[in-house]
């Protein structure tokens, strides 16, 4: 693992990291933008998940809810990812060995995979169930998985700071 | 203001239980409470974003303002109750960090204003679902209200995050 720590140390010593750490308000500002973004990612994607589970907006077509929510999800996710990367790069060594951080990253990959599978396969015949109050099992499964994964992401994210502090 | 109450709360058994990080069971209380808090913030934020953007005519135009509001507001109220409970737990754990904090205090003021605006939305559409559609002057007022509301909601999240950074407790 020495090579990895070397890379992390290099990022830690970079001018960018130095700048983020250097001024009092930069880190909190980046963190605030990251949180506003993740709040919108979670809020919007779970609305669609709940529709796929047949729990909300049962009288609205799934495509309509998706069209309303997914723009929020995508824009906010890109912002959350960029600002998250900035936060991480300012002190990469402090996330090394934090299990909650590793699990959070793995869960985000799971969420992406789940979404990709849903978009490319399950969503293909959406015309057949678009107006169903309760969508078919594959769609419900995608919604339920997404909901559980994103809940996991939020919990892991919040626990990272507490475990860091304890070290 | 509130110094006396804060000092009294800090001496209470509840505070020492919630802030005891030596045992796993009590250590878990605060991060868990904060995680639930964050999930509820997400529920509120996406709902008020859609409601206010709808009033501004920017998003959610497939449904009427009244339809969106009456669907989303029960979610907002439920989430706000859970936010108040988890927020109270976090405040009891560290009374001075919250009650004497300028970030916390501005957050509470902004919440009071945004909640009042939400109540205005609910009571007006109950009277007339198309209340904000006409006349033109009222529609303009609605847009101003929505813009103010959006800015305040953003301010609430910002102030909430700043609590951790602007510790305004007097030096001991």
Interface residues (C-beta under 8 A of the other chain):
Chain A: X28 X31 X32 X35 X36 X38 X39 X40 X42 X43 X44 X46 X47 X56 X57 X60 X64 X67 X68 X69 X72 X151 X154 X155 X157 X158 X159 X162 X166
Chain B: X21 X27 X30 X31 X32 X34 X35 X38 X39 X41 X42 X43 X44 X45 X46 X47 X49 X50 X59 X60 X62 X63 X71 X154 X157 X158 X161 X162 X164 X165
